[in-house]
Amino acid sequence: MTSQPAGGGGRTIVAPHAHPDDEALLTAGTMARAAAEGHRVVLVVATDGAQGLADAPAYGAKGDHLAATRSREPAASARALGVARVVELGYADSGSDPQMEPDPAGATRFARVPVEEAAERVAEVLLEERADVLLTYDRHGGYGHRDHVHVHHVGAAAAQRYREASGLPLRVLEATVPRDTICRALDLVGHVYRFPEAFDRASFDRAYSARSEITHRISVRSHIRAKRASMRAHASQTSDSAGDARTLGMLLRIPRPLYDLVFGREWYRDPALPAGSPVRRDLLADVEAGS
């Protein structure tokens, strides 16, 4: 990921995420590596995260109290990763319940926001930053959360708006995980720790992307401490309203050698590359040639 544009300075990478803490799980290592190599990294958070589960005595129930807490956590994560700028779009968390709740007063749940409306706001950030790379989500939205799926559609539309408005190229990379890899990792972790009852292991068998769709495999082992610190920054999401450890909390309990094995790589899909393309190990390998 060391590619630099002719004439000096680094590239600019913009990473929109659905909720506070999503960056920690999917792209934190890539973001830390890019920042360490002299590139500008911008984190965009779409929602307030107010529908996330949390330890009630520590953070309050779902709603304004939790949203206020979660709005502070990306800044701590950004410091750990070397992120230059955090942009909060301020949409309401759409939640993961089967029925989406009504919009709260003065806000719209992200999944209800028209794609073009949200894309315009993301495109504004891309234009302000003269971005070179947009990190978004695969078409499944990872594990299928409605806000994650919306990020995928919004990201694609924002990239198109940016290209049309600026006349500049923009590399779009969809953060994902090979299904078999994440399932194997979860099974390994399951031998050591017991996941919460609400955790649906089977859902991962149909999530993320097939290995054949992966175009970029990025080593982040040298930045694993930063990735772990990014996870720790989102303390409100480490336990649920009953005080039981949530997935993020369980992952932070994994011993370092196993943690490094599980989280030492991050994966992306470039929708512009044909199927069967060689897997890249440099996030910016094709960016310099296209600029």
Number of C-alpha atoms within 10 A of each C-alpha: 15 16 18 17 13 9 6 7 11 19 24 20 27 26 27 26 26 30 26 27 25 18 26 25 16 23 23 30 29 26 30 26 25 26 21 15 15 16 23 22 27 25 23 21 24 25 26 27 28 24 21 22 21 25 22 16 10 13 20 17 19 17 16 15 12 23 23 14 18 25 19 13 19 28 20 16 27 25 16 20 27 20 25 13 14 18 16 17 17 17 23 27 28 27 20 14 10 6 8 14 13 9 15 12 7 7 11 17 20 26 23 15 15 11 19 16 12 22 23 18 14 26 24 15 18 26 16 9 16 19 23 22 22 22 24 29 30 26 19 18 24 22 18 18 16 20 23 25 21 25 25 25 19 25 29 20 19 25 23 14 20 23 15 11 12 12 9 14 18 21 21 22 24 27 26 29 26 18 18 17 13 18 18 12 16 17 13 13 18 13 9 11 14 12 19 14 9 7 11 9 13 9 11 16 13 14 22 22 25 14 15 12 20 24 25 24 17 21 20 23 19 13 20 23 17 24 29 23 19 28 27 21 24 24 19 24 24 22 21 20 19 11 13 16 20 22 16 19 19 18 21 15 12 15 10 13 8 13 17 18 12 20 21 17 18 23 25 28 25 19 16 10 11 10 12 10 13 11 16 16 15 15 22 20 15 12 18 13 9 11 12
